Amino acid sequence: MGSLIGVTSFSLNWTTGIWFFQPIFALLFAAGALRPNYGPWNISFGVPVVAIIVIIKWIRTGRHALAADRTDEGIEAIA
């Protein structure tokens, strides 16, 4: 569930091309679009910090698991 929430926000005003950054902001599904009445579109996206942490941990544990599998295969091949 935590991977669905973006923690910071980067927003783009589609008409003017101005970027906004909000360090403390929460976006559900880490993306959004807003258009006030007769105003320009504002497109926003957040950084899914929880998803990034999970991916980093998965990569770190995956490499260790692969290294352990390789050593097990090497031992079996020798025996």
C-alpha positions as CSV (number, residue, x, y, z in Angstrom):
1,M,0.0,0.0,0.0
2,G,2.8,2.4,0.7
3,S,4.0,2.2,-2.9
4,L,0.8,3.9,-4.0
5,I,1.6,7.1,-2.2
6,G,4.1,9.7,-3.5
7,V,5.9,11.7,-0.8
8,T,7.1,14.8,-2.7
9,S,5.5,16.5,-5.6
10,F,6.7,17.8,-8.9
11,S,4.1,19.8,-10.8
12,L,4.1,21.2,-14.3
13,N,1.9,24.0,-15.5
14,W,1.1,22.8,-19.0
15,T,0.4,26.3,-20.4
16,T,3.4,28.2,-19.1
17,G,5.8,25.3,-18.6
18,I,6.7,26.4,-15.1
19,W,7.8,23.6,-12.7
20,F,6.9,23.5,-9.0
21,F,8.5,21.4,-6.3
22,Q,6.8,20.7,-3.0
23,P,9.0,18.7,-0.6
24,I,6.2,17.8,1.8
25,F,3.2,16.6,-0.2
26,A,1.3,13.3,-0.6
27,L,-0.3,12.1,-3.8
28,L,-2.4,9.0,-4.0
29,F,-1.2,6.7,-6.8
30,A,1.8,9.1,-7.1
31,A,0.3,11.0,-10.0
32,G,-2.4,13.5,-10.7
33,A,-3.8,16.1,-13.0
34,L,-5.8,19.2,-12.1
35,R,-7.5,21.8,-14.2
36,P,-9.3,24.7,-12.5
37,N,-12.3,26.2,-14.3
38,Y,-11.0,27.6,-17.6
39,G,-7.4,27.5,-16.2
40,P,-4.3,25.7,-17.4
41,W,-3.7,22.0,-16.7
42,N,-1.4,21.2,-13.8
43,I,0.2,17.7,-14.0
44,S,1.8,16.4,-10.9
45,F,3.8,13.3,-9.9
46,G,5.3,12.1,-6.7
47,V,8.2,10.0,-5.8
48,P,7.1,6.6,-4.4
49,V,9.7,6.4,-1.6
50,V,8.3,3.1,-0.2
51,A,8.4,1.4,-3.6
52,I,12.0,2.6,-4.1
53,I,13.0,1.2,-0.7
54,V,11.4,-2.2,-1.5
55,I,13.1,-2.4,-4.9
56,I,16.5,-1.6,-3.3
57,K,16.1,-4.2,-0.6
58,W,14.9,-6.7,-3.2
59,I,18.0,-6.1,-5.4
60,R,20.3,-6.4,-2.4
61,T,18.8,-9.7,-1.1
62,G,18.4,-11.0,-4.6
63,R,22.1,-10.7,-5.3
64,H,23.0,-12.5,-2.1
65,A,20.5,-15.3,-2.8
66,L,22.0,-15.7,-6.3
67,A,25.5,-15.8,-4.9
68,A,24.4,-18.5,-2.4
69,D,22.8,-20.5,-5.2
70,R,26.0,-20.4,-7.3
71,T,28.1,-21.6,-4.4
72,D,25.6,-24.5,-3.7
73,E,25.8,-25.5,-7.4
74,G,29.6,-25.4,-7.3
75,I,29.7,-27.7,-4.2
76,E,27.3,-30.2,-5.8
77,A,29.3,-30.2,-9.0
78,I,32.5,-31.0,-7.1
79,A,30.9,-33.8,-5.0
